[in-house]
Amino acid sequence: MSFDSPSNNAIFKANEEFQFPLWSDTQKTLGLTYGAAEASWQPIASRVTVILGPSGEWVLFYPSGVVSAKSLYVHAQTVLDDLALLLP
């Protein structure tokens, strides 16, 4: 989820050849709710990961600073390992 417009996300997706949808939060509603923004004036979303359970409850949260562009593959593996511990 980013604060970029759908058209900017579409260009980025095409340039990066992503095979998954990119969502826009131009009103910053989700960013404020899930900790990716501290205020509505924040120009870009902080990198956070929130894993929600089936009922919408927060199951796992990784704050900004834990998630960085340089360590995305390490972070992805951490999330998968943590989920494996939680799932039956």
PyRosetta script that sets phi, psi and omega in degrees:
from pyrosetta import init, pose_from_sequence

init()
pose = pose_from_sequence("MSFDSPSNNAIFKANEEFQFPLWSDTQKTLGLTYGAAEASWQPIASRVTVILGPSGEWVLFYPSGVVSAKSLYVHAQTVLDDLALLLP")
pose.set_psi(1, 132.2)
pose.set_omega(1, 176.6)
pose.set_phi(2, -134.0)
pose.set_psi(2, 169.1)
pose.set_omega(2, 177.3)
pose.set_phi(3, -87.7)
pose.set_psi(3, 0.7)
pose.set_omega(3, 179.8)
pose.set_phi(4, -71.9)
pose.set_psi(4, 157.3)
pose.set_omega(4, 178.8)
pose.set_phi(5, -69.1)
pose.set_psi(5, 157.9)
pose.set_omega(5, 176.0)
pose.set_phi(6, -56.0)
pose.set_psi(6, -38.2)
pose.set_omega(6, -179.5)
pose.set_phi(7, -68.0)
pose.set_psi(7, -39.4)
pose.set_omega(7, 176.7)
pose.set_phi(8, -66.8)
pose.set_psi(8, -39.0)
pose.set_omega(8, 177.7)
pose.set_phi(9, -64.9)
pose.set_psi(9, -36.7)
pose.set_omega(9, 178.9)
pose.set_phi(10, -63.9)
pose.set_psi(10, -41.2)
pose.set_omega(10, 178.2)
pose.set_phi(11, -65.0)
pose.set_psi(11, -46.8)
pose.set_omega(11, 179.4)
pose.set_phi(12, -60.4)
pose.set_psi(12, -44.5)
pose.set_omega(12, 179.2)
pose.set_phi(13, -59.4)
pose.set_psi(13, -45.2)
pose.set_omega(13, 179.8)
pose.set_phi(14, -64.7)
pose.set_psi(14, -44.5)
pose.set_omega(14, -179.5)
pose.set_phi(15, -63.2)
pose.set_psi(15, -36.3)
pose.set_omega(15, -178.1)
pose.set_phi(16, -91.0)
pose.set_psi(16, -5.9)
pose.set_omega(16, 179.6)
pose.set_phi(17, 58.4)
pose.set_psi(17, 38.6)
pose.set_omega(17, 177.6)
pose.set_phi(18, -69.3)
pose.set_psi(18, 143.9)
pose.set_omega(18, -179.9)
pose.set_phi(19, -104.2)
pose.set_psi(19, 15.8)
pose.set_omega(19, -178.6)
pose.set_phi(20, -132.5)
pose.set_psi(20, 157.9)
pose.set_omega(20, -178.5)
pose.set_phi(21, -71.6)
pose.set_psi(21, 148.2)
pose.set_omega(21, 171.4)
pose.set_phi(22, -111.4)
pose.set_psi(22, 129.6)
pose.set_omega(22, -176.9)
pose.set_phi(23, -103.1)
pose.set_psi(23, 147.6)
pose.set_omega(23, 179.4)
pose.set_phi(24, -108.0)
pose.set_psi(24, 138.6)
pose.set_omega(24, 175.8)
pose.set_phi(25, -124.5)
pose.set_psi(25, 64.5)
pose.set_omega(25, -173.8)
pose.set_phi(26, -66.0)
pose.set_psi(26, -24.6)
pose.set_omega(26, 176.9)
pose.set_phi(27, -87.1)
pose.set_psi(27, -6.5)
pose.set_omega(27, 177.8)
pose.set_phi(28, 64.8)
pose.set_psi(28, 20.5)
pose.set_omega(28, -179.5)
pose.set_phi(29, -62.6)
pose.set_psi(29, -52.5)
pose.set_omega(29, 179.6)
pose.set_phi(30, -68.5)
pose.set_psi(30, -37.9)
pose.set_omega(30, 178.4)
pose.set_phi(31, -58.1)
pose.set_psi(31, -42.9)
pose.set_omega(31, 178.5)
pose.set_phi(32, -71.2)
pose.set_psi(32, -38.9)
pose.set_omega(32, -178.4)
pose.set_phi(33, -67.7)
pose.set_psi(33, -40.4)
pose.set_omega(33, -172.3)
pose.set_phi(34, -104.4)
pose.set_psi(34, 12.8)
pose.set_omega(34, 172.1)
pose.set_phi(35, 84.9)
pose.set_psi(35, 14.0)
pose.set_omega(35, 176.8)
pose.set_phi(36, -88.4)
pose.set_psi(36, -5.4)
pose.set_omega(36, 176.2)
pose.set_phi(37, -148.0)
pose.set_psi(37, 142.7)
pose.set_omega(37, 177.5)
pose.set_phi(38, -94.6)
pose.set_psi(38, -21.4)
pose.set_omega(38, -179.4)
pose.set_phi(39, -153.1)
pose.set_psi(39, 155.6)
pose.set_omega(39, -176.7)
pose.set_phi(40, -67.3)
pose.set_psi(40, -18.1)
pose.set_omega(40, 178.9)
pose.set_phi(41, -82.2)
pose.set_psi(41, -7.8)
pose.set_omega(41, -179.0)
pose.set_phi(42, -61.9)
pose.set_psi(42, 123.2)
pose.set_omega(42, -173.1)
pose.set_phi(43, -72.5)
pose.set_psi(43, -33.2)
pose.set_omega(43, 179.4)
pose.set_phi(44, -131.0)
pose.set_psi(44, 153.1)
pose.set_omega(44, 180.0)
pose.set_phi(45, -74.7)
pose.set_psi(45, 143.2)
pose.set_omega(45, 171.2)
pose.set_phi(46, -74.5)
pose.set_psi(46, 152.7)
pose.set_omega(46, 177.8)
pose.set_phi(47, -81.1)
pose.set_psi(47, 109.7)
pose.set_omega(47, 174.7)
pose.set_phi(48, -134.7)
pose.set_psi(48, 158.7)
pose.set_omega(48, 174.1)
pose.set_phi(49, -126.0)
pose.set_psi(49, 128.9)
pose.set_omega(49, 176.5)
pose.set_phi(50, -124.5)
pose.set_psi(50, 125.0)
pose.set_omega(50, 175.8)
pose.set_phi(51, -106.5)
pose.set_psi(51, 123.3)
pose.set_omega(51, -179.7)
pose.set_phi(52, -102.8)
pose.set_psi(52, 145.2)
pose.set_omega(52, 175.5)
pose.set_phi(53, -81.9)
pose.set_psi(53, 178.7)
pose.set_omega(53, -177.2)
pose.set_phi(54, -58.2)
pose.set_psi(54, -29.5)
pose.set_omega(54, -179.1)
pose.set_phi(55, -95.4)
pose.set_psi(55, 7.8)
pose.set_omega(55, 178.8)
pose.set_phi(56, 89.2)
pose.set_psi(56, 3.8)
pose.set_omega(56, 180.0)
pose.set_phi(57, -79.6)
pose.set_psi(57, 151.2)
pose.set_omega(57, 177.8)
pose.set_phi(58, -70.4)
pose.set_psi(58, 125.8)
pose.set_omega(58, 178.2)
pose.set_phi(59, -105.0)
pose.set_psi(59, -45.2)
pose.set_omega(59, 178.4)
pose.set_phi(60, -137.2)
pose.set_psi(60, 145.4)
pose.set_omega(60, 177.3)
pose.set_phi(61, -140.4)
pose.set_psi(61, 128.1)
pose.set_omega(61, 176.2)
pose.set_phi(62, -118.6)
pose.set_psi(62, 111.3)
pose.set_omega(62, -174.4)
pose.set_phi(63, -76.0)
pose.set_psi(63, 168.0)
pose.set_omega(63, 174.3)
pose.set_phi(64, -56.2)
pose.set_psi(64, 140.1)
pose.set_omega(64, -175.2)
pose.set_phi(65, 103.6)
pose.set_psi(65, -37.2)
pose.set_omega(65, 174.2)
pose.set_phi(66, -81.7)
pose.set_psi(66, -34.7)
pose.set_omega(66, -179.8)
pose.set_phi(67, -101.7)
pose.set_psi(67, 120.2)
pose.set_omega(67, 177.2)
pose.set_phi(68, -138.7)
pose.set_psi(68, 157.7)
pose.set_omega(68, -179.0)
pose.set_phi(69, -62.2)
pose.set_psi(69, -31.2)
pose.set_omega(69, -177.5)
pose.set_phi(70, -74.1)
pose.set_psi(70, -22.2)
pose.set_omega(70, -175.1)
pose.set_phi(71, -121.3)
pose.set_psi(71, 28.8)
pose.set_omega(71, -175.8)
pose.set_phi(72, -60.9)
pose.set_psi(72, -38.8)
pose.set_omega(72, -179.8)
pose.set_phi(73, -69.5)
pose.set_psi(73, -38.7)
pose.set_omega(73, 176.3)
pose.set_phi(74, -65.0)
pose.set_psi(74, -43.5)
pose.set_omega(74, 179.5)
pose.set_phi(75, -62.9)
pose.set_psi(75, -43.8)
pose.set_omega(75, 179.9)
pose.set_phi(76, -59.1)
pose.set_psi(76, -41.7)
pose.set_omega(76, 179.2)
pose.set_phi(77, -67.1)
pose.set_psi(77, -37.7)
pose.set_omega(77, 176.9)
pose.set_phi(78, -60.8)
pose.set_psi(78, -45.5)
pose.set_omega(78, 179.2)
pose.set_phi(79, -61.4)
pose.set_psi(79, -46.0)
pose.set_omega(79, 179.4)
pose.set_phi(80, -62.1)
pose.set_psi(80, -41.1)
pose.set_omega(80, 178.0)
pose.set_phi(81, -64.5)
pose.set_psi(81, -42.3)
pose.set_omega(81, 179.1)
pose.set_phi(82, -65.1)
pose.set_psi(82, -40.8)
pose.set_omega(82, 177.9)
pose.set_phi(83, -63.5)
pose.set_psi(83, -37.5)
pose.set_omega(83, 178.8)
pose.set_phi(84, -62.0)
pose.set_psi(84, -32.8)
pose.set_omega(84, 177.3)
pose.set_phi(85, -72.5)
pose.set_psi(85, -30.1)
pose.set_omega(85, -176.8)
pose.set_phi(86, -85.5)
pose.set_psi(86, -30.7)
pose.set_omega(86, -174.5)
pose.set_phi(87, -86.9)
pose.set_psi(87, 141.8)
pose.set_omega(87, -180.0)
pose.set_phi(88, -69.9)
pose.dump_pdb("model.pdb")
